[in-house]
């Protein structure tokens, strides 16, 4: 992550999935508001992440779309380089799909 301000960072987000029998790859930039604090022997952080990027779907006629989400989460560092996190939120991908001359908007959404 790249610090932008004391409580705001920008970093990469990469996700994989298998919706509807196809494969999904989501590549995004993630803006994250965070609040770090000491907790026990380590360091903890609560945050709200907003990923925005491109999603690629293998079984769609137009395989690329805009990806988005909102993910509150918690992160705990056991040491300076080792940690664990949990995200609970919502994300989606919107793409225009063309099937037999008819174009419609495909929206894949779900809770994470």
C-alpha positions as CSV (number, residue, x, y, z in Angstrom):
1,X,0.0,0.0,0.0
2,X,1.1,3.6,-0.7
3,X,0.3,6.1,2.1
4,X,-1.6,9.1,0.7
5,X,-2.3,10.7,4.1
6,X,-2.0,9.5,7.7
7,X,-5.2,7.4,7.6
8,X,-5.6,6.9,3.8
9,X,-3.7,4.4,1.6
10,X,-3.9,3.3,-2.0
11,X,-3.0,-0.3,-3.0
12,X,-3.7,-3.1,-5.4
13,X,-6.6,-5.6,-5.2
14,X,-6.7,-8.9,-7.1
15,X,-9.6,-11.4,-6.9
16,X,-10.5,-14.6,-8.5
17,X,-13.9,-16.4,-8.8
18,X,-16.0,-18.9,-10.7
19,X,-19.5,-17.4,-11.4
20,X,-21.9,-19.4,-13.6
21,X,-19.4,-22.0,-14.7
22,X,-16.8,-19.4,-16.0
23,X,-13.8,-17.8,-14.5
24,X,-13.5,-14.2,-13.2
25,X,-10.4,-12.2,-12.7
26,X,-10.8,-8.8,-11.0
27,X,-7.9,-6.3,-11.1
28,X,-8.5,-3.1,-9.1
29,X,-6.9,-0.1,-7.3
30,X,-8.2,0.0,-3.7
31,X,-8.5,3.2,-1.7
32,X,-8.5,2.3,2.0
33,X,-9.4,4.6,4.9
34,X,-7.8,3.0,8.0
35,X,-7.3,3.5,11.7
36,X,-4.3,1.6,13.2
37,X,-3.9,1.0,16.9
38,X,-1.8,-1.2,19.3
39,X,-3.5,-4.4,20.4
40,X,-1.7,-6.8,22.7
41,X,1.8,-7.6,21.4
42,X,0.9,-6.6,17.8
43,X,-0.7,-3.8,15.8
44,X,-4.3,-3.8,14.6
45,X,-6.2,-1.8,12.1
46,X,-9.9,-1.3,11.2
47,X,-10.5,-0.1,7.7
48,X,-13.0,0.6,4.9
49,X,-11.7,-0.3,1.4
50,X,-13.3,0.8,-1.9
51,X,-11.9,-1.2,-4.8
52,X,-12.4,0.2,-8.4
53,X,-11.1,-1.6,-11.5
54,X,-11.7,-4.0,-14.3
55,X,-13.2,-7.5,-14.2
56,X,-12.7,-10.1,-16.8
57,X,-15.3,-12.9,-17.3
58,X,-14.5,-15.9,-19.5
59,X,-18.0,-17.0,-20.3
60,X,-19.4,-13.6,-21.4
61,X,-19.7,-12.2,-25.0
62,X,-18.2,-8.9,-23.8
63,X,-15.7,-10.3,-21.3
64,X,-14.6,-7.1,-19.6
65,X,-16.5,-4.8,-17.2
66,X,-16.1,-2.2,-14.5
67,X,-15.6,-3.6,-11.0
68,X,-16.5,-1.9,-7.7
69,X,-17.1,-2.6,-4.0
70,X,-17.1,-1.5,-0.4
71,X,-15.4,-3.7,2.2
72,X,-15.1,-2.9,5.9
73,X,-12.5,-5.0,7.5
74,X,-10.1,-5.8,10.4
75,X,-6.3,-6.5,10.1
76,X,-3.9,-7.7,12.8
77,X,-0.1,-7.8,12.5
78,X,1.6,-10.5,14.5
79,X,4.9,-9.0,13.5
80,X,6.1,-6.3,11.1
81,X,5.7,-8.7,8.1
82,X,3.1,-11.3,9.2
83,X,-0.6,-10.6,9.7
84,X,-4.2,-11.8,9.1
85,X,-7.3,-9.9,7.9
86,X,-11.0,-10.3,7.3
87,X,-13.2,-8.4,4.9
88,X,-17.0,-8.4,5.0
89,X,-18.6,-6.4,2.3
90,X,-20.1,-6.2,-1.1
91,X,-18.6,-6.1,-4.6
92,X,-19.9,-6.2,-8.2
93,X,-18.9,-6.2,-11.9
94,X,-21.0,-4.5,-14.6
95,X,-20.4,-5.4,-18.3
96,X,-22.4,-5.0,-21.5
97,X,-23.1,-8.5,-23.0
98,X,-24.1,-9.1,-26.6
99,X,-26.1,-12.3,-27.3
100,X,-27.5,-12.9,-30.8
101,X,-27.7,-9.2,-31.6
102,X,-29.3,-8.2,-28.2
103,X,-27.2,-6.2,-25.8
104,X,-27.9,-6.2,-22.1
105,X,-26.1,-5.2,-19.0
106,X,-24.7,-8.0,-16.9
107,X,-24.3,-7.3,-13.2
108,X,-22.5,-9.8,-11.0
109,X,-22.8,-8.8,-7.4
110,X,-22.3,-10.5,-4.1
111,X,-21.3,-10.3,-0.5
112,X,-17.7,-11.2,0.4
